[in-house]
C-alpha cells in the first residue's frame, strides 16, 4: 500500500504601517499573508525539507488587510465652535481565501473544469460621531450670562432652604414660626426668553454605514497590497471603495464562467443611526429625546458569471425605526382594526390610480389590488396604527426619518417652600417609546421575472388571489409602543419614608401578509411601592446566657403591582354567499379571537437589618397570583418566603 504523508509548511507575512499625519488625523494599514508549500515535492517523509525549502515562499492561501483612517475635526480652534466635538472614521477590510486545489483542475464528462483560485470579500465602515454641548455655546451671549447668574442664585436659595428644613426636621421639637419664604432672585421677561432659547442643552449622535461584497470564483492570487496588476480586483475594491464590480470582472475574464460555479455574488449594505438630545425648557424640567434607525440589506446573485446572466437577484432586508403612534394610543383595538379594513380600500384606489387602471369589484377594491395584496395591507396597517390619513400616507414599507421618543422628568415641585418643608425629593415622570419593525423583506421572484418588468414596463402577472405580483414579500410588520410609565410619582419624605406609584401601558400590533392575520397585545400595569428606614433600630438578643442589645438600620421595602394583558388575533375574512358565482366574494369582514392574556398580581416585601458592617440579615416575601383569559389555562399562585444571612469577610 502506498503511504500517505501530511506535511504543512506554512509561512505568515505581516506588516503594519501607521502614520500620524496631524494630531487629529491618523492612518493605519495592517496586512497579513499566509502561504503554503505543497505539491509532489513535499509528499515524502523527510525532515531535511524544512531546511532545503527555507526560502521557498509557496502559493498564497489567505490574505487579510485592514485600512483605517480616523479624523477629529479641529473645531475647538475656531471661534464659537469649541462646543462641538465631531469625529469621523473610515475602516476597510479585505480578505482573500484560496480555493481547494481539488476544485482547480478536475474533469466532468471528459471536460476540464476550474472553479477558480479563490474567493475575495471586502467591506467598509464609515463612522460619524458628534457631541454638541450647547451649555458651552450660550455663555457667548451677554443676555444669557445674566440669566445664568440669576438661575444659579435661585438654586443656591433652594439649597439653603433645603438645609434649613433638613436641620429643623432632625430636631425633636419641630416648630416653624417663620413666614412663607420669598425668593430674592427673580426672573424678568428677558430671562424667560433666554430660558426658552437655551432649552436645548446637549445633543449626541452616532452614524455608522457598512458596505461589503463577496466575489467567488476569482482566477487571480493576491500580490503586494492585495492586487495583481490587471489580473484581479482594483485598488478601489481592495481598499473598500468599490463593491458592485462583478460585470467588470466577468468582461475581463477574471471570473470562472463555468455553470458548475454556483456560489452567489453577494453585496451587503447597512446603516445605523442613534441620536439623543437633552432639553430643559424651564428649570428642573428635563426632556430626554431619543431617535434611532437601523436597516440592513443583503443581495444575492447566482449565475452572474454565465454568458447569459441570471436576471433574478435575491434581496433580503430588515428595518427598525423609532416612530410615534400616540394618536391611537388610547383608541380601542376594534376601532383600529375597522379603520385598517377601511384603509385597504383607500390604498387599493391609490395603487390603481398610480398604475392607471380603474376596474372596481363588488367590494370596492380595484382590479389587482384587493385586501390580500401585501402592497395594500402594509400601508393600510401603518396608517391605521399611526392615526394617519390613508389617502395621503406613504406607500411601501420603507421609512427614512426616525421620529424621536421621549422621557419627561420634573423635579421642580421641591422649589415650592411648603413642599420643600415636608419632602426631600418629589419627582414626576412620563416616558414614551415606540418602534416600527419590518423583518423578512425579500424580493419576489415572480415580480422580477415577470414579462412586463423584464420588458421595462409594469408588472402584468397575477397571483392566486388575483393581485398583481408585488415587488417584495414580507415576513412580519410590527408596531411596539410603551408608556413606561405613562405617569409616575416618586416621593421621599424628610423622615426617610419613600412612596412610589406609576401607571404603565404597552401594546404590540403585528401584521402577517402571508396568512392575513392581525395580532394585537394590549397591557396595562399599576405599581405602588413604599420604603422606610428605621435609623439605629435596637434589637435584643440572648447569646451564651447573656442578653445583648444590638443597633443597626432596618430597611423595609414593599411593592405591589397589578398587570393585565390580552392577546387577540384578527383575520380578514371573505364571504362567498352567491350560489351562482361561488368563487366571487360577496362581502368582507374582520373576525377576532382572544388567544392569550392574563391578570397578574404580585406583592414583594423585604426587610434588611444591618447587624454590623459585615453581617446582614434579610427577610423576603414574594407572592404572585395569575388568572388567564382563556379557559384552557388554570390560575396559578406562587409564594416564596424566607430568611437569609450574609456575612462579608474583610474590612
N, C-alpha and C positions, 0 to 999 in steps of 0.2 A: 504493500500500500504506500502510495506517495505521501510523504509527510507534508503537513501544513504549518506554516510559520506565520506568526503575527509580530511584526516589528513596527513600532511607532517612532518615527523621527520627526518631531515637531519643533519648529522654530518660531519664536514670537519676537516681533519687531515693534517697538513702541517709541513714540516721541511726543513731547508736549512743548508747545510754543506759547508763551504768554507775553503780551505787550500792554504796558500801561502808557497809552499814548498821552493821556492827560490824567488829572486827579479824578475826573468824572467818567472817563472812557477807558474801558479795558477790553482786550481781545484775547481769547484763549482758543487754541487749536490742539486737540488731542487725537492721536491716531494709533491704531494697533493692527498688525497684520500677522496672521498665523499661516505658516507654510508647512507642507508635508512632503517628505521624501518617500516615495513608494515606487512601484514598478517591479519588474523582474529582477533588477539588480539587488533589491533588498529582500527578496524572498528566499533567504537562506539564514541559517543559524551561525552567525559569525560576529563576535563582539568587536572585532577589528574594524567593522564597517563604521562604527562611531567615529573613529579617528581618520579613516580613509575619506569620509564624506563630511568632514567637519565644516567646510566652507561651501557645501552644496546647498543652495537655498531651497530647491524643490518648487512645487506648484502651490499657489495660494489656495487655501480652503476657507478662510474667513477674513473679512476686512471690516473694521469699525472705525468710525470717525465722528468727532463732535466739534462743532464750531460754535463759539458763544461770544456774544457782544453785550455788554452792559453799559448803559449811559445814564447818568444822573444829570438832569437839566440844571445848569448853574443859575437858577432863578434868584438865589439869595443875593447875588451881586447886582441885581437890578433894583432900582427904586420902586417901592410899593409892591414888590413881588416876593419879598422874603417870607411871606406867609404861605407860599405854595411850595410843595415838595413833590416832584414828579420824576419817576424813574421809568426807563424803557429797557427792555431786554429782548434779544433775539438768540434763539438756540436752534441749531440744526443738527440732525443726526443722520448718518448714512451707514448702511450695513449691507454687505455682500456675503452670501454663503454659497459655497461651491455645491454643484450637483454631484451626486454619486457617480463615479466613473462607469458604473454598470449601466447608466442611462445615457452615456455619451456615445457609445458605439455598440449597437446591437442590431439584430435583423428581425423583421416581421414579414413573413411570407417571402423570404428572399430579398427583401428591400432593406437597405441600410437606414437606420434611424438614429438621430441625435437629438436629445431633448434639452440641449443647452449646457452651458458651463456653470451657470449659477443663477441665483435669484437676488435681485437688488431691491432695497426699500429705503426710502428717505422720509424724513419728517422735519417739520419746523414748528417752533412755538414762539409766538410773539406776545410779550407781556407788557402791560402798561399799568402802573400803579400811581395813584395820586392821593395826596393828603393835603387838604385845604383847611388851614387853621385861620378862620376869619377873625378870631379873637385877637390875632396879631395885626390884622389889617385895619380894623375900626379905629384904633388909637391914633392913626394918621390924621384924624379929623378932630378939630378943637371942640366941636359940639359934643362929640362922643366922650371926650375926656371929662367934661363937666358932668355929663350924665353918669359916667362910671364912678366918679368920686362920690356922688350922692348915693348911688346904689351900694357902694362899699360902706358908707356911713350908716345907711339903713340896716344893712346886715350886721354891722357892729352893734347897733342898738338892740337888735333882736337877740344877738348872742348874750349881751349884757342882761337883757330882760330874762332870758332863759336861765342864766346863772343865778339871778335873784330868786326866781321861783323854785329852782332846784334846792338852793340853800334854805329857803323858807319851808319847803315840804319836808326836809330832813329833820326839822325841829319837831319836838313833841307837841308843842302848842303852836299850831299854825293859824295865826291871826294876821290878816292883812287889812290895815285901815287906810291904805293908800288909795287915792282916786284913780280913775281909769288913765292909763298911760297914753300920752300923745307923742307921736314921733316928731323929732326935731328936723330930720332930713326929709323934705317933701319934694315930690316930682312936679315940675311945671309942664305946660303943654309941649314945649320943645323936647323935654326929657321923654315924654310919652312917644313923641315922634321918633326919637333915636331908639327907644325901646323896641319899636316895631321894625325900624330899618336894620337894626343889628340883631334881629331874632335868629338869623342863621349863624350858628356858632362854628360848626365844623362839618366837613364832608369828606368822605373817603370813597374811593372806587378802585376796583381791580378788573382788568380785562385781559383775557387770555384767548388767543386764537391758535388752533393747531391745524396743520395740514400734513398729508403724507400720501405716499404711493408705494405700491408693491408691483414690481415687474418680474414675472417669471420667464424662464426660457432664454436668458441672455447668452449670447455667444462670445462674450468678452471676459477677460480676467483683469482685475484692478491693478493699476500700476502705482506710481508715485502720486500722492494726493488723491488716490482713488480713481484716477482716469487712465485711459489708454489711448490717447490721441483721438482719432476719429472712429475708433472701433468700439466705443461704448457710450454711455450716457454723458451728457455735457457737464461742465463745471457747475452750471446752474442747478442741475438735478442733484449732483453730489453735495452741494452746499445748501440744499433745501430751498431754492427759489423757483424751481420748475417742478411740475408734477405730471400734467397730462401730456406726455411725450410719446405715447405708445405708437401713434401713427408715424411719427418721425423715425422711430427705431425700426418699425416694420418696413418702411420705404427704403431705408438704408441697408436692409438685410441683416440687422443686428439681433433679430428675434427669430427663434425657431418657427418655421412655417408649417410644421407637421401637425396634422389633426390629432395625433396622439398626445400632444402637449395640451392638456385640458385645464391646467391651472388658470385661475382668473386673474386678470389685471384689476388691481384694487386702488381706490382713492378714498381717503378718509378726510373729513373736514369737521371741525368742531369749534364752537365759541362758547365762552363762559364769561358772564358779566355779573358783578356784585357791587352794589352801591349802598352807602349808608349816609345819613345826614342827621344832624342834631339841631333842633330848632327850639328856642326859648323865647316865645313872643312876650311873655311877662315873667318877672322873677318867680322862681320856684315852679314854673310850668315847663315841663320837659316833654318834647315830642321827638321820638326816635323814628325815623323813616328808613325803610329798607326795601330794596328792589333787586331782583335777580332774573337772569335769563340764561338758560343752558340749552344748546342744540347741538346734536351730533348727526353726521351723515356718513354713510359708507356705501360706496359704489362698487359693484362687481361687474366685470365684462369678460365673459368667457367667449372664446373663439375670436378674439381680437387679432390674432396672429395669422388668420387664414386669408387666402386670396379674396374670398367672398366673405366679408366681415359679418359676424353675427349682429343683427340690428338691435337685439334686445339687451338692454343694460339694466341690471337689477340694482335698485337703490333702496336702502334702509335708513330710517331716520327716527329720531325721538326729540321731543320738545317739552321743556318745562319752563314756565314763566310766571312771575308774580302778577296778580290781577286783583280787581276789586269787584265783588258781586253783592255789595251791600244793599243795592236796590231791591233785591229779592230775599235778603237775609231773614226777614221776618214774615215772608209770604208763605202761605200754605202750599204743601207739596202737591196736592191735587190741582191747585190753580196753576202752578208752574208747568205741570205735565200737560194740562189742557192748552196752555199758551204754546207749548212745544208743538203740539199737533196742529194748532192754527198756523204757527210759523212755517211748517213744512209746505203748506200751500203757497205762502208768500215767496219762499225761497224757490219753489218749483217755477213760479211765474218769472222770477228774475233770471233764472238759468235759461228758461225757454226764450225769453226776450234777448238775452245775450247771444244765444245760438241762432235766433231768427225763426223759430218755429212757434206755431200758435194753436195747435190742436189740443183741446181740453177734454178729459174724460168726464164721466158722470159724477166723480167725486171731487172735481175741481182741480185736478192735477194735470199738468201739461205732459204731452207725449214724451216719453223717455226720461221723465223726472218725477216719479211717484214717491210715495212715502217709504220705499225700500231702497232708495238710492243714497249711498253714503254722502254724495255731494249735496243732497238735500237735508239729510238727518243731522250732519255735523254742524253746519252754521245755524240751523234751526234750534238745536240744543244749546249752543253757546249764547244765542240771542235771548232765549227764554231764561237761562240761568243768570245772565248778566243784566237782565231787565232792559235790553236794547230793542230798538225797532228793527224787526226783521227785514223791513223794506229798504233799510239803508246800512245795516251792519255789514261787516266784511265777510266775504265768502272765503271758502278754503279753511285750512287748519292753521296756517302759519300766522303768528303774531310777533311783530318785531320790537315793539316798545314795551318794556315792563312797567307796570303801574305800581307805585310804592305802597307798601303796607305800613302800619304804624303801631306805636305803643305810646300812650299818653300817661304821664305821671305828674301829679300835682301834690306838692308838699307845703304850699303857701298858707294853709289854714293855721299853721303854727304861728304865723306872723300876727294873728289876731290875739291881743293880750289876754282876753278872757279864756281863749282856748289854750294858749301857752301856759296858763296858770295850772291847768289840770292834766295836760297831755305833754309828754316828752316828744312824741312823734305822731303825726297824722298824715297818712298817705292815701291818696285816692288814685286808682289806676284803671286803665282800659287798654286792651290790645286787640288788634285785628290782623289776621294773616289769611291769605287766600292764594292758591296756586292753580294754574291750568296746565294739565299734562296730557300729552298725546304720545302714546307708545305704539311700537309695532307698525310704523308707517312704512309701506312697501309699494314700490311701483307695480302697476297692474300690467302683466304681460299681454293680456287681451287688448288693452289700450295701446301699448307700444307697437304691437304687430297688426293693428287694425289697418285696413287698406286705405281708409281716409287719412289717418295720421301718417302712414308711410308715403302717401302722395302729397303731403304738405297741407292737407285741409283739416276738416273737422272729423271727429270720430263718427262712424256710421254704424258700427256693430252694437248689438244689444245683448244684455244678459238674460237669464231665465225669467227675471221679473219684469222684463220689458223696458229696462232702463239702459241708457247709453253707457258704454264702458267708462268707468271713472279712471282718472289718471293714477290715483293712489288707492291702496287698500289700507284699512286702519285696524289696529288691534283694540285699543280701548281709549276713550276720551273721558278724562276725569277732572272734576272740579272739587277741590278741597277747601273748606272755609272753617275758620275757628275764631271765636272770641274767647281769649284766654288771658284775662277774664273780660266779659262784657262790662262788668262793674266790680271793682274790688276795693275794699276799705281795710286798711291796716292801722290799728290804734295801739299806742304804747302809753300807758298812764304813768304818772310820776311815782306811783308806788310799785313800779316794775311789772304791773299786770299788762298782758297783751291780749288783744282781741283781733280776730281776722275773719272777714266774711267776703265771699266772692261768688259771682254767678257766671258760669261758663256755658257757652253754646258752640256747637260744631255741627257740620253736615258734610256729607260726601255724596256727590252726584256723579254717576258714571253711565256712559252710553256705549253699547256694543253694536257696531254696524254689521256684524256677521249674523247674529241671531235676533237683532232688532229688540233688544231688551234695554230697559232704562232702570237703573238701580239707584236707590236713594237710602241714605242712612242719616237720620237726624238724632242728635243727642243734646241733652241739657244736664247741668250739674250744679248743685248748691253745696257750698263748703262753708263750714263755720269752725273756727279754731280759737283756742284760748291758751294762755300760758301765764304762769305766775312763779316767781322765785321767792322762796322764804329765806331771807338772809339769816345766817347764823342760827339755823334751826337746831335746837337741842334735842338729843335723844339719850335716854338712859339705857345702859346695857349692863349685864352682870357677867363678869369674867373671873373665873377661879375664886368664886365666892365673894368677890368684891363688886360693888356697884360703881360704875363709872359713867360720867356724862361726857358725851362727845358733841361737837358742834361743827356744823357744815351747812352749805347751801343746799336746799331742796328745790329742785326744778321740776315743775309739773307742766305737762303739755297734753292737750287733747284736741282731736279733730273729728268732726262729724261731716259726712258727705252723703249726698243722695243723687245718684246718677240714673237717668232714664234715656234709653236709646231704642230706636226701632228701625229695622231694615225692611224695605219694601221693594219688590221687583214689579215693574210695569212693562207691558208689552203692547205693541201696535198690532191690533187685530183687524183683519179684513172679514167682512160678512159676504157670503155668497148665497143669497136668497132667491135669485132668479132661476127658476127651473128651466126655462128655455135657453138661457145663457149661463150655464153653471160655472164657467171659467171667468166670468166678468164680475168683479166685486160690486156690491150694491151700497155698502157703507163701510166706514172705518171708525174705530173707537179704541179707547185705551182700557186695558184690563190690568188690575193691580192685585197683589197678594202679599201679605205680611209673611216674611220668611225668617225673621230673626229679631232679636232685641231682648232687652231685659231691664229690670229695675234693680239697681244695686244700692244697698245701704251699708255704709261702713262706719265703724266707730273705733278710734285708736286713742289709747291713753298710756302715757309713760310718766314715770316718776324716777328722777335721778337724784341720788343723795351722795354727796362727796364726803365720805368719812374722813379722808385725808387727801393730800395731793397725789397719793399713789393708789388709793383704794376707792372704787366707785361701786355703789350698789344701785341696781336698776330693777324696777318692776314695769311690766308691759302687759297691755290688754289690747288685742286686735280681733275685732269681730266683723264678719261680713255676712250679709244676707242678700240673696238674689232671687228674683222671680222672673221667669222667662215669659215672653209674649206669645210663644207657640205652645200647643198642648203636648207636643212630643218631648218636651224637656221638663224636668222636675225642679222644684225650688231647692236651693242649696243654702245651707247655713254653716258657717265655719267660725270657730273661736280658737285663738291662740293666746295663751297667757302664761306667765312665768316670771321667775326671778333670775337675775344674772349678777355676777360679781366680777369686776375687772381690776386686776392688780397690775400696776405698771412698775417694773424694776428700773432702778436708776434714779437720778436726781429729778 
